[in-house]
Amino acid sequence: MAGTALIAAPSLLSSTANAFEKQSTVNKQDRLKLGMAGYSFVHFDLDQSLAMMKRIEVRYLCIKDFHLPLTSSAEQIAAFHKKLADANVKGYAVGPIYTKTTADIDKAFDYAKRVGVDLIVGIPEIKDLPYVSQKCKETNIRYAIHNHGPEDKIYPNATVIWNNIKALDKNVGMCFDMGHNMRDGQDPLKDLLRYKDRIFDLHLKNVTSATKDGKTCELGRGVIDIPAFTKGLLKIGYKGSCSIEFEKDMKDPLPGIAETVGYFRGVLSAI
């Protein structure tokens, strides 16, 4: 009997060590919240999108209006949330929502309230920013302005957003698209550290070059130093979602998204 115990002990120790190592890896990966930007699924209905999220085990979704229209009824919103819950997914924000008037902004805030989220990703006109600030104060809903790179004549990068919001209510911030920021010749890591207090959401992506012609690519294949950027996220204690916005092969995005998820989790495990 004693001999059997001695033989079993190394096996037990090895099993315990493996379990501890696995748990440690999971905990490391949980330090940052990985999500999906709904736009990645522009060519897919909600059921197809949730099926892809299940395969990659990503649990957070920024809701786009092609999956849940702004005019949705209470019943439609409830049915939408049930589908998400059944897939173990949480809708944490809505957008991006483009607005041209204050009436459009009212609709966006009303939509967020009815959907039950406290974050809007939006692209408002500069002239309407004071009104956005007012709505944030009234509703306690945060508003994150999205930068879209050199083609965007209003918000090409994080610095332009910051210069327009720094005097506004603290609930007005940005959805920091690190890829588009790089395409506009900016430094994503420096801007992450510089504007950390007003970055409410993050579009996690890489790009093929730091130029207007740069294209979205799998996270580990582009010009942004992802390990350094990830260390930056941990350094600032980033609490928002790191949502993958995958704009390559958009009619067949799952392989690229899966590679991106695996790479990001591998980086988190290694840091």
C-alpha positions in Angstrom: 0.0 0.0 0.0 2.8 2.4 0.9 4.5 1.7 -2.4 1.3 2.4 -4.3 1.0 5.8 -2.4 4.6 6.7 -3.4 3.9 5.8 -7.0 0.7 7.8 -7.0 2.2 10.9 -5.3 4.2 12.2 -8.3 1.2 11.8 -10.5 -0.9 13.7 -8.1 1.7 16.4 -7.7 2.0 16.7 -11.5 -1.8 16.9 -11.9 -2.0 19.6 -9.2 0.8 21.6 -10.8 -0.9 21.4 -14.2 -4.2 22.6 -12.8 -2.5 25.5 -11.1 -0.6 26.4 -14.2 -3.9 26.3 -16.2 -5.7 28.4 -13.6 -2.8 30.9 -13.6 -3.0 31.2 -17.4 -6.8 31.8 -17.3 -6.3 34.5 -14.6 -3.7 36.2 -16.7 -6.0 36.3 -19.7 -8.8 37.7 -17.6 -6.8 40.8 -16.7 -8.2 42.5 -19.8 -11.8 42.1 -21.1 -11.9 40.8 -24.6 -14.9 41.7 -26.8 -16.1 42.1 -30.3 -17.0 45.3 -32.1 -20.3 44.5 -33.8 -19.2 46.0 -37.1 -16.9 42.9 -37.6 -20.1 41.0 -38.3 -21.7 43.4 -40.8 -22.4 40.6 -43.3 -23.9 38.2 -40.7 -27.1 38.1 -38.8 -27.2 37.9 -35.0 -27.4 34.2 -34.8 -24.4 33.7 -37.1 -22.5 36.3 -35.2 -23.1 34.7 -31.8 -22.2 31.3 -33.2 -18.8 32.8 -34.2 -18.3 34.4 -30.8 -19.1 31.0 -29.1 -16.4 29.3 -31.2 -13.7 31.8 -30.1 -15.1 32.1 -26.5 -15.5 35.9 -26.5 -18.3 37.1 -24.2 -18.7 40.9 -24.8 -20.3 42.6 -27.7 -20.6 46.3 -28.8 -24.1 46.3 -30.4 -24.5 47.6 -33.9 -27.9 48.8 -35.2 -28.0 46.3 -38.0 -28.4 43.6 -35.3 -30.7 45.7 -33.1 -32.2 48.7 -34.9 -32.5 52.1 -33.1 -36.3 51.8 -33.5 -36.5 48.4 -31.7 -39.5 47.9 -29.4 -39.2 46.8 -25.8 -40.2 43.3 -26.9 -37.5 43.2 -29.6 -34.9 44.4 -27.2 -35.9 41.8 -24.6 -35.7 39.0 -27.3 -32.3 40.3 -28.4 -30.9 40.2 -24.8 -32.3 36.7 -24.4 -30.4 35.5 -27.4 -27.2 37.1 -26.0 -27.8 35.5 -22.6 -28.4 32.1 -24.2 -25.0 32.4 -25.9 -23.3 33.7 -22.7 -22.7 37.1 -24.3 -23.2 40.5 -22.8 -23.9 43.6 -24.8 -21.9 46.3 -23.1 -22.3 49.3 -25.4 -24.1 50.5 -28.6 -22.5 51.9 -31.7 -20.8 53.4 -33.5 -23.7 55.7 -34.2 -23.3 58.6 -36.6 -25.3 61.7 -35.8 -25.8 64.9 -37.7 -28.2 66.8 -35.4 -29.1 67.2 -31.7 -32.3 65.2 -32.5 -30.1 62.3 -33.7 -28.2 62.5 -30.4 -31.4 62.4 -28.4 -32.3 59.2 -30.3 -28.9 57.7 -29.6 -29.2 58.3 -25.9 -32.8 57.1 -25.8 -31.7 53.9 -27.6 -28.9 53.3 -25.1 -31.2 53.7 -22.2 -33.8 51.4 -23.7 -31.1 48.8 -24.5 -29.8 49.1 -21.0 -26.2 50.0 -21.6 -24.2 52.9 -20.1 -21.9 53.5 -23.1 -22.5 54.9 -26.6 -19.8 54.8 -29.3 -20.5 57.7 -31.6 -19.4 60.1 -34.2 -21.1 63.5 -33.6 -20.6 66.8 -35.3 -18.1 69.2 -33.6 -20.9 71.8 -33.2 -23.0 69.3 -31.2 -20.3 68.3 -28.7 -21.6 70.7 -26.0 -25.0 69.0 -26.4 -23.4 65.6 -26.1 -21.8 66.8 -22.9 -25.1 68.0 -21.6 -26.8 64.7 -22.3 -24.0 62.8 -20.5 -24.6 64.9 -17.4 -28.3 64.4 -17.6 -28.3 60.6 -18.2 -24.9 59.5 -16.7 -24.4 57.6 -19.9 -20.8 57.8 -21.2 -20.2 58.8 -24.8 -17.0 57.5 -26.6 -16.1 59.3 -29.8 -14.5 57.0 -32.5 -11.5 58.0 -34.5 -11.4 56.8 -38.1 -8.0 57.7 -39.5 -6.8 60.0 -42.2 -10.0 59.7 -44.3 -12.0 61.1 -41.3 -12.0 64.9 -41.7 -13.5 65.3 -38.2 -11.9 62.8 -35.9 -8.8 61.3 -37.6 -6.9 60.5 -34.4 -7.1 60.5 -30.6 -5.4 63.9 -30.2 -8.0 65.6 -32.3 -10.7 64.0 -30.1 -8.9 65.0 -26.9 -8.6 68.6 -28.0 -12.3 68.8 -28.6 -13.4 67.1 -25.4 -10.9 68.0 -22.7 -13.1 70.8 -21.4 -16.3 68.8 -21.6 -18.0 66.6 -19.0 -15.8 63.7 -17.9 -18.4 61.2 -19.3 -17.4 62.4 -22.8 -14.4 60.3 -24.0 -13.2 58.2 -26.8 -13.4 54.8 -28.4 -9.7 54.5 -29.2 -9.2 52.8 -32.6 -5.5 52.0 -32.3 -5.2 50.9 -35.9 -6.8 54.0 -37.4 -4.7 56.1 -35.1 -1.5 54.4 -36.4 -2.7 54.9 -40.0 -2.9 58.6 -39.3 0.8 58.6 -38.3 0.2 58.6 -34.6 1.8 56.5 -31.8 -0.9 54.2 -30.3 1.0 53.4 -27.1 1.9 57.0 -26.4 -1.7 58.1 -27.0 -3.0 55.3 -24.8 -0.9 56.5 -21.9 -1.6 60.2 -22.7 -5.4 60.0 -22.8 -6.0 57.0 -20.5 -8.5 58.8 -18.3 -10.8 59.4 -21.3 -10.5 56.1 -23.2 -13.8 54.3 -22.5 -13.6 51.7 -25.2 -10.9 50.3 -27.4 -11.0 48.8 -31.0 -8.2 46.2 -30.8 -6.6 45.8 -34.2 -3.4 45.9 -36.1 -2.6 47.4 -39.5 -0.2 46.7 -42.3 1.5 50.1 -42.4 1.5 53.4 -40.6 0.0 55.2 -43.6 -3.3 55.9 -45.1 -2.9 52.8 -47.2 -2.6 50.6 -44.2 -5.1 47.8 -43.9 -6.5 45.8 -41.0 -4.7 42.5 -40.5 -4.5 39.8 -37.9 -3.3 41.2 -34.6 0.2 39.6 -34.6 1.0 40.5 -38.2 1.0 44.3 -38.4 3.2 47.2 -37.5 1.8 48.0 -34.0 3.9 46.4 -31.2 1.0 44.5 -29.5 3.0 43.1 -26.5 4.1 46.7 -25.7 0.6 48.0 -26.2 -0.8 45.3 -24.0 1.7 46.1 -21.3 0.5 49.7 -21.5 -3.1 48.6 -21.0 -2.1 46.7 -17.9 0.0 49.6 -16.7 -2.9 52.1 -16.8 -5.3 49.5 -15.3 -7.6 49.7 -18.3 -11.1 48.6 -17.3 -13.0 48.9 -20.6 -13.4 46.3 -23.3 -10.7 45.4 -25.8 -13.0 44.8 -28.7 -11.7 43.3 -31.9 -12.8 45.2 -35.0 -11.7 42.9 -37.8 -12.1 44.6 -41.2 -10.2 42.0 -43.3 -12.0 39.2 -45.2 -15.3 40.6 -43.8 -17.4 37.9 -45.6 -15.2 35.2 -44.0 -13.7 36.8 -40.9 -13.7 33.9 -38.5 -10.2 32.5 -39.3 -8.6 36.0 -38.9 -10.6 36.7 -35.8 -9.7 33.4 -34.2 -6.0 34.0 -34.9 -6.3 37.5 -33.4 -8.0 36.1 -30.3 -5.4 33.4 -29.9 -2.5 35.8 -30.3 -3.9 38.3 -27.8 -4.5 35.6 -25.2 -1.0 34.3 -25.8 0.5 37.8 -25.3 -1.5 38.2 -22.0 -0.4 34.8 -20.8 3.3 35.6 -21.5 3.3 39.0 -19.8 
